[in-house]
């Protein structure tokens, strides 16, 4: 019993830490009713690229409900979709590496993470964003990709 309570406390603590790093929630839709605890959902979140002003990525992903979801102990599905768009004038605040993890969010208490990676395509002056999930041992091949072409008058500085 003490082990279960300790695991629940750890889950709540980790969920609280992750909440500070979460993106802005745009909205959600229920996908399955749960009698006890929140329903299963698909959530849509917005992430502003921290190094590229004027680009926002929208990620949709499943969020597990029920009691385990409410306590932060549920493992969310490893499926996500991404769409990044230019939402204002684009300016790059510093030179970008060819590949960089931009966001990471925990999908389970200990092992699974949702990741968003930015890649630079200098030939086409385009930013490419890839989302996927990984596990401590084995990742998921499920992924989604989007691209934001940048006007040639604004070259993307690279490291």
C-alpha positions in Angstrom: 0.0 0.0 0.0 2.8 2.4 0.9 4.4 1.6 -2.5 1.2 2.5 -4.4 0.9 5.8 -2.4 4.6 6.7 -3.1 4.1 6.0 -6.8 1.0 8.2 -6.9 2.8 11.0 -5.0 5.7 10.7 -7.5 3.3 10.9 -10.4 1.6 13.9 -9.1 4.9 15.7 -8.4 6.2 14.9 -11.8 3.0 16.0 -13.4 3.3 19.3 -11.5 6.8 19.8 -12.7 5.8 19.1 -16.3 2.9 21.5 -16.1 5.3 24.5 -15.8 6.9 23.5 -19.1 3.7 22.8 -21.0 2.5 24.7 -24.0 -0.6 26.8 -24.3 -3.7 24.6 -24.6 -5.8 25.7 -27.5 -8.7 23.3 -26.9 -9.7 19.6 -26.6 -12.4 17.2 -27.6 -13.6 14.2 -25.6 -13.1 10.8 -27.3 -14.3 8.4 -24.6 -16.5 8.8 -21.5 -15.1 7.8 -18.2 -17.4 7.4 -15.2 -14.7 8.2 -12.7 -12.1 10.9 -13.6 -11.7 13.0 -16.7 -12.7 11.6 -20.2 -10.1 10.5 -22.7 -9.4 13.4 -25.0 -7.5 14.8 -28.0 -5.8 18.0 -26.9 -4.4 20.7 -29.2 -1.5 22.7 -27.9 0.5 25.7 -29.3 4.2 25.9 -29.0 6.0 29.1 -30.0 9.5 28.3 -31.4 11.8 29.9 -28.8 14.5 30.7 -31.3 12.4 31.6 -34.3 10.0 34.5 -33.6 6.9 34.4 -35.8 6.6 30.6 -36.0 4.1 28.6 -33.9 3.6 24.8 -33.9 0.3 23.2 -33.1 0.4 19.7 -31.8 -2.6 17.4 -31.3 -2.2 14.3 -29.2 -4.2 11.8 -27.2 -4.5 12.4 -23.4 -5.6 9.5 -21.3 -8.4 10.1 -18.7 -9.8 8.1 -15.9 -8.4 7.9 -12.4 -4.9 7.1 -13.6 -5.0 10.0 -16.0 -6.2 12.4 -13.3 -3.3 11.2 -11.0 -0.7 11.6 -13.7 0.0 7.9 -13.7 -1.5 7.0 -17.2 0.6 6.5 -20.2 -0.7 8.5 -23.1 -0.6 7.1 -26.6 2.5 7.6 -28.8 0.5 9.3 -31.6 0.7 13.0 -32.4 0.2 15.3 -35.3 1.9 18.6 -35.9 1.3 21.7 -38.1 3.7 24.7 -37.8 2.8 28.0 -39.4 4.2 31.5 -39.8 2.1 33.6 -37.5 4.0 36.9 -37.8 7.2 38.4 -39.2 9.9 35.8 -38.9 13.2 36.6 -37.2 15.8 34.2 -36.0 17.2 35.2 -32.6 20.5 33.3 -32.9 22.2 30.9 -35.4 20.4 27.6 -35.5 22.0 24.1 -35.5 21.1 21.8 -38.4 19.0 19.7 -36.0 17.7 20.7 -32.5 15.1 19.5 -30.1 12.7 22.4 -29.6 10.1 20.8 -27.2 9.8 17.7 -25.0 6.8 16.7 -22.9 6.4 13.6 -20.7 3.7 11.2 -21.8 4.1 8.7 -18.9 5.4 8.9 -15.4 8.9 7.6 -16.1 9.6 6.5 -19.6 7.8 8.0 -22.6 8.3 11.5 -24.0 6.8 13.4 -26.9 9.5 15.3 -28.8 9.5 18.1 -31.4 12.7 18.5 -33.4 13.5 21.5 -35.7 15.7 20.8 -38.8 17.0 23.5 -41.1 16.9 22.9 -44.9 19.3 25.6 -46.1 18.9 24.8 -49.8 15.2 25.6 -49.6 15.4 28.2 -46.8 12.9 26.1 -44.9 12.4 25.0 -41.3 11.2 21.4 -40.9 9.5 20.3 -37.7 9.2 16.6 -36.8 7.2 15.2 -33.9 7.6 11.6 -32.5 7.6 9.8 -29.2 10.3 7.7 -27.6 10.6 5.3 -24.8 13.6 4.6 -22.5 14.3 1.3 -24.4 12.4 1.5 -27.7 10.9 4.5 -29.5 7.8 4.7 -31.7 8.0 4.9 -35.5 4.8 7.0 -35.5 5.7 10.5 -36.4 4.4 13.6 -38.1 6.2 16.3 -40.1 5.5 19.9 -41.2 7.6 22.6 -43.0 7.6 26.4 -42.8 9.2 28.0 -45.8 11.0 31.3 -45.0 11.2 34.1 -47.5 14.6 34.1 -49.3 15.1 37.7 -48.2 15.4 36.4 -44.6 18.2 33.7 -44.8 18.2 31.3 -41.8 21.5 31.7 -39.9 23.1 28.4 -39.1 25.8 27.3 -36.6 
